[in-house]
Amino acid sequence: MDHITSNATQIILLAFLAITFLQSGLDKILDWKGNLGWLTGHFSKTLFKSVVPLLLAIVLLMEMASGVLSAIGIYEFLYSGESSMAFCGAVLSSVTLLLLLFGQRLAKDYEGARTIVVYLIPAVFLIYILQ
């Protein structure tokens, strides 16, 4: 129980990242065609227009890895109080969000970019408290 109370903030932020990225990754897996169709249109006027399927696959892998590392980080905190996987999950989550932010800015979807910043703030805060 000590590990939970002494690491509650980290555990809650990791749960936030795990839920966010695992749900997003599963959505991409379960509705690949829908996501690909929407993103193809979204990036039709950018330099990424010809590589949308590859980029979607990369984002999918990064999101799933971010979510899994964050979930493992929760397990680590609960059972040993360690934070190495949590740190990796927070860093990879932040990098993933920066890639998504870059894509939204490139597509000139400024509202979408603003939304990503809302997710980036807790991820960066988690890195800060884990250092």
Sequence and secondary structure as in RCSB ss.txt:
>XXXX:A:sequence
MDHITSNATQIILLAFLAITFLQSGLDKILDWKGNLGWLTGHFSKTLFKSVVPLLLAIVLLMEMASGVLSAIGIY
EFLYSGESSMAFCGAVLSSVTLLLLLFGQRLAKDYEGARTIVVYLIPAVFLIYILQ
>XXXX:A:secstr
 HHHHHTHHHHHHHHHHHHHHHHHHHHHHHTHHHHHHHHHHHTTTSTTTTSHHHHHHHHHHHHHHHHHHHHHHHH
HHHHH   HHHHHHHHHHHHHHHHHHHHHHHTT HHHHHHHHHHHHHHHHHHHHH 
